[in-house]
Amino acid sequence: MRKFLQRLLGNWVIKLSNKFGSRPNQQRIHDALTKLYQVILEKPGDRGIIFEFSLADKFIILSDQHKGARDFADDFSLAEPNYLKALSYYQSHNFHYINLGDSEELWENLMESVIKNNKASFEAEKLFIQADSFTKIFGNHDLYWDNDPLAGFNLNRIYGQKIPIYEGAVLKTLIEGKTLNIFLTHGHQGDLQSDGNWFSKWFVSTIWAPLQSFLRINPNTPAYDNQLKTEHNSLMYSWQAMQSNTSLITGHTHQPVFASLTHLERIYLKLKKATIDKNQKEIDFLNSELKKRIKAGDDAPEFKQYKPGYFNSGCCCFSDGDITGIEIENGMIKLIKWSFLKTGTPERLVLEEMPLKELLD
């Protein structure tokens, strides 16, 4: 019966989840981002923190683990091996870990269940705290960390100490005499379905979680990052495009974006260049990649000139166990993926990279 319902309802449920999972509003999003960004710059330490870093410093930004209770509604369980391997790598290579929100799925689960079933991941994160290299930012699904009076008590249970929880952070560096600000926040601000909305939380915990558990469906399909940008990501980009020498990194949508473009969008642009260069080998390869990712007959999008300053870390709960994130190291910014690939063991892949200096106006 379950398999029959999966076949019957699976695609419909995922499409419904993607369509109605957010209600982004441009004015609300822009106002919320501007307000938070200004508060962090003018009064660091309250809602956010500023890191003044050199090009030799290293950061890894991961988001949207949605750690659960190890039931069939737990999107993180398959990704945990990649997550643990990634944290071991970044801890041994002296990266500062910025957890960009929705780390714990507290709309669907009780805190007690999350703590009980994710000890290995919490212990791995604890190593960064001990090295003073951990920054935790809250999202909409773990808003608990910001507004519950027991948050400090449970942080102490998990990590052995109470740690600050922020709404955002700014990485500030000097490149060729110019200051570059990289603004980080979860990205739910201004989303009418996510920004502290009690009805959405009730719906997810009471309706969606039991249905997801019964049907055993994870809406975070690996192909999701190959689509054109979601409306929410597009509105995040539109805010960033109006800023000066400021880049923006968010999570929330579970859709990796690098330099303002998704992977599919970047393939289209590479294909255009290969066509101009008359590089038939590259054209054939890129066309084969497109066939894997889009339905036959779909037209290529018409691109405006994008500023390369918007990034999305993706998520750590794809249904195949892969995780994606953003690295900043040695003057470069990179979109990375940790995947089981053919070896059956987690491996790190660099999907895209570019120098930080290209983010300056």
N, C-alpha and C positions, 0 to 999 in steps of 0.2 A: 504494500500500500504506500509506504514512504517513497519508494523509488518511483512509483507511478505519479505521485504528487510532485516529486522533484522535477520530473520531466514535464508535467503539466503546468506547474506554477513557477519553476525556477527562474526562467528568463523574465517572466512577468514581474516577479518580486524584485529582481535586481533592477530592472528598468524603473519600476515604481520607486525604489529606494533612491536611485540616482536622480530621478525627476523631482521628487518631493522632499528629498533629504535636507534641502536648505531653501531659504527664501531671501536671497541677498538683496539688499537695497543700497544703491550707490551712495546716496547722501549719508545714510547711517554709517556705512562702512568707512567712507572718507572722513567723516567727523570723528568717529571712534579712533581710527588710526592716528589722525592728526593730534587729537587730545593726548593719547597715550605717549606718542613720540615726544611731544613737547614736555610732558611731565617728567619723562625719564631724563631728557637733556637738561632740564632746569632744576629738578629735584631728585637726582639719582639716589637709589637706596630705599625708596618708598614703594612705588609700583614697578620699578625696574632698576637695573644695574648697568653701569658703563664699564667696558673693558677697553683700555688703551693698549693696543697690541702692536708688536713689531711683525715684520714679514716672516720672521723665524718662528713665531708662535703657531700653535696648531689647535684647531677646533673641529669637533665632529658634532653635527646637528642631526638628531634623530627625533622623530615624533610619532604619535599615533600607534603606540603598542596595543592599547586597549586590553591590558592584562585582565583576564577574567577568572572564572572558577573551574576551568578545565572541563566544561560541559560542551555540548555541541554548538552553543552560542559563543564560545570563546574563540575569537578570531586570531588570537596571539599564539595559541598552542603550537601550531605547525611552524611558526616563525621563530620560536624560542631558540632552537639550536643555532640559527644564523645570528640571532641577536647576541647570544652568549659568546660566540666566536668573535663577532665584531667588537664587543666590549673588551674582550681579552686582548685583541690586537691593538685597540686604541689606548688601553691602559698601559700596555707594555711600551708603546711608542710615544708616551707622554702627551697625549691629546687632552684638551679640556672638553668635557662632554656637556653639551647643552641639550637638555631634554625639553622638547618644544611643545609639550602638552598632550593631553589625552593618553597619558602613560598608563593610567588605571581606568578601567571601564566601570565607573561608579553610577551609571544610569541603569545598568542591567544587574549589577551585583552588589552584595553587601561588602563593606570593607573587610570584614573578617574572612570572607571567602577568598578575596583577592590576596590578602596577606598569607593565608594558609597555602595557597596553590602556586605562589610565585617566589618562593624563597631563594631559588638559585639566581634569578634575575635581580632581586633586591640585593643579594650579596655581591653580585658583580658591580652594581651601581655604587655600592658602599665603598668599594676600593677607590673610586674617583673622589668620594667625599673625604676619605682619609688622606688623599693626596692634594686636597684643596683644589680639585679640578672638576667640580660638578655644579651645574646650575640647573635648577628645576623651574620650569614655567608651566602654569596651569592652562588647561583648555576648557572647553565646555563640558566634556564628559568627566573631567576630574576637577570641576569647579569647587568641589568639596575642600580642596587644599587651601582655597582662598577664603571661604566663608563659614566653615564649620568650627565651632569652639573646641572640638576634640581633635582637630587636625594636628596640632603640635604633639599631642599624646601619641597618636598613631605613627607620626613620623619618627618619634623616639623608639617606638616598638619595631619599626622596620629597619631603621638605620643606626640605632643606638644613640641618636642625638637629634635634636630639633634643628632643621635647616630652613633657611628663608625660602619662601615661594614667591615668584615674581609673575607679573603679567607680561613682561617683555624685557629685552636687553638691547644694548647698542654696542657693537664692536667698532671702535674708532682707531683709524690708523692714518699715517702720513705717507703719501705716495707722490714722489716727484714734486714735493712742495705743496701738494693739495691734501686736504683732509677728506677721507672717505668714511662715511658712517654706514654701517650695515645694521639695519633695524630688524630685530627678531621678535616675533610674537606668534601665538598659535594661529590666529587668523579667523576666529569665530566672531570677532567683534562686528556688530552691525548686521549679523545674520539673524533674521527674525525667528528662525526655527531653533537657534542654538544659543543665543546670547542670554542665558538665564531664563529661558522659556520653560515654565513648569509643565505646560501641556506636552511639549516634545519629550521631556524626560519621562512623564507618565506613559506616553504612548510607547516609547522604546522599551521601558521596563515591563509594561503590562501586556502589550500586544506584540511588538516586534520580536523581543527576545524569545518568548515561548515559541513563536512561529519559526524563527530562525533555528532554534534548537531542534524542533521536531523535523523540519525539512533538511537540516544540516546544510544550510546555504551560507556561504561567505560572499557578500556582495563585492568584496575588494579583489576583483579578478585581475590577473597579471596584465591583461590587455587594456586595462583602464588607463594606464599611463600613455597609451598610444593614440588616444582620442584627441580631438581638438580640445582646447582649454575649456573647462567648465566656466559657466557664467561667473561664479564666485572668484575663481582665479583671475578672470579677465578684469573684474572690478578691482581686485588687489593690484593688478598691474597698472590700471588707470590711475590709482593713487600714487604709486611709485613713479610713474612717468612725469608727474608734476613736481617732483622733488629735485633738489640740486645736490649732486654728489652724494646721493643717498640710495642704497640698495635695500630691498626688502626680502626677508626670508620668512615664510610661514609654513604651516602644516594644514591640518583640518580637512582638506578636500581629498586626501589620500592619492592625489594625482601629482607625480613628479613633474616639476617644471624647471628648466635650466635656461638662464639668460632670456627669460620671458617666453620661451617656446617649449612645447611638449616634444617628445621624441618624434611623433608622427609629423608635426609641423617642420621639424628640422630636416626630416627626410625629403619633404617636398622642396625645401629650399636647396638642399644638396642636389636634387634631381634637376632643378632649374639650372644650376651652375654647370652640372655635367653636360646638359643639353647644349648650353652656350659653348662649352669647351669641346663639344663633339667627342666626349669620352664614352664610347659605346660600352666598354666593359663596366664602367661605373653606372651607366644608365640601366643596363640589364640587371645589375645587382640591386639597385635601388627600386626598380620596378618589381622585382621579386619580393623585396621587403614590403612594399606597399600591398601586394596581393595577400600577404599574410595578415594584414592589419585592417584593411577596409573592404567593404562590399563592392563587388563589381559595379561599375557605373557611377560611383561617387565622384564628384568633381573635386579638383584641387581647390583649396581655399585661396582667396585673394588676400595677400599679406600687405599690411601697412608697414611702414618702417618702425620697427620696434626698438625701444631702448633696451639694453640687455640686463636691466637691473632687478628683475623680479625672479625669485626662485621659490620652489616649493619642495620640501624634503620628501614628499610622498608619504609612505607609512611603513610600519613594521608588522603588518598583519595581512599581507597578500595571501590569497588562498593556496598558492603553491609553496608557501614558506619563505619566499624572497623578502628582503627588506631593502629599502632605499634610504639615502641620506645625503647630506651636503658636507663635504670636507673643505676646510680652509687651511692651507699649508704652504709654506715657502712662497708666498706671494701668488698662489693659485687658488681658485675655487673650483670644486669638482662635484659632479653628480655621480654617486657611487651606488653600487648594488652588491649585496651579499647574497649568493645563490648557491644551491647544492650542485648545479650543473650536472655533468656526467659522472663526476667522481663520487657523488653521494656525500661529500663533505663540504662544509661551507667554504666558499671562495670569494674574494673581493674582486669586483670588476669596476673599472673606471668607465662610465658611459659618456661623459662629457667633461671638458675642462677648459679654463681660460684664465689669463692673468687678471688679477684684481685691478690693475691699472686701467683695464678696458671698461671698468664700471664707472670711472670718473666721467663727468660731462665733457 
